[in-house]
C-alpha cells in the first residue's frame, strides 16, 4: 500500500466496527480500535500483530477520551481517520421507557461520538487533513414506533455531523455521516436494550413491529463486509460526501420520507408563508 492510514475506530469487537477494522487491516492500514475489556483487546490485536492496536474505552468515560487520543498519537502517530462506530439501539414505547434510558442512549450514541471527534479535531485542523466518519443510521432520517430514543440520537448525530462538516471543511478535514439500513449485525439482537412492556393500549401498534424486527434479525439484506468496503472507498475519495446511505432499504425509505416531506411542505406552503411580516 502506497498510502497507509492510521484509523481510530470505536467499538471494534463486533458488527460494523469489526468488519471495517478487518477490511482496513487487510488493505495494509493500521487500526487503533476501542474495546470494552482485556479479552476483547487481545482478540483484536491478534487480527494483525503490530498493526492492530486495541485500547480499552467506554465512550461515555468522557474525561478519559482526550488523554487516550493523545496517547495513541504519541505512540502511533497522527490519526488520519476517526470512525465513530460505537453505539447501540434502544427499543421501547416512549411512554413506557424511562428517561434514564434516553440519557444513556444519547451518552453513547451522541456525546461519546462528539467527544471522540473533539479529541481528534485539533490535530486534524493543524495538519489540514483528516476524515471523521460518524456511523448514524437510516433511523436518523426515518422513524417507526418503538425506537424514539434511538432515532432521536441518530437524528442528533446527523445534524451535528452536517455542522461539523461545514466547520472543518476550510481546514481540509472531511466529515461524513454514514447511515446504514438493516444489516446483519447484533444491533437488533444482543446489542439492543429493550424496555419492558406495560401498557396494553400500545400492543396492536408496537407488538407487530417488535416481532417483525426479531424475525428479521440475522436475515437482513445488508452485508457488514460490503459496508466496510464501501466506507474504505469513501476514505479514498478526494471529495467525499457529507452523507452516505448504505443499503437499498435505506435508499428506498429515505427517498420515501423526502417525497412525503416535500408534499407536506407544498400542501401547507401558504400557512408557512402567512407568518412573514407583510
Secondary structure as UniProt FT lines:
FT   STRAND          6..10
FT   HELIX           15..26
FT   TURN            27..28
FT   STRAND          30..35
FT   HELIX           38..45
FT   TURN            46..47
FT   TURN            49..51
FT   STRAND          52..56
FT   TURN            59..60
FT   HELIX           62..76
FT   STRAND          81..84
FT   STRAND          90..92
FT   HELIX           94..96
FT   HELIX           99..106
FT   HELIX           107..111
FT   HELIX           112..127
FT   STRAND          130..135
FT   HELIX           138..140
FT   TURN            145..146
FT   HELIX           148..169
FT   TURN            170..172
FT   STRAND          173..180
FT   TURN            187..191
FT   STRAND          193..194
FT   HELIX           200..202
FT   HELIX           203..216
FT   TURN            217..218
FT   HELIX           224..236
FT   TURN            238..239
FT   STRAND          243..246
FT   HELIX           248..267
FT   HELIX           269..273
FT   TURN            274..275
//
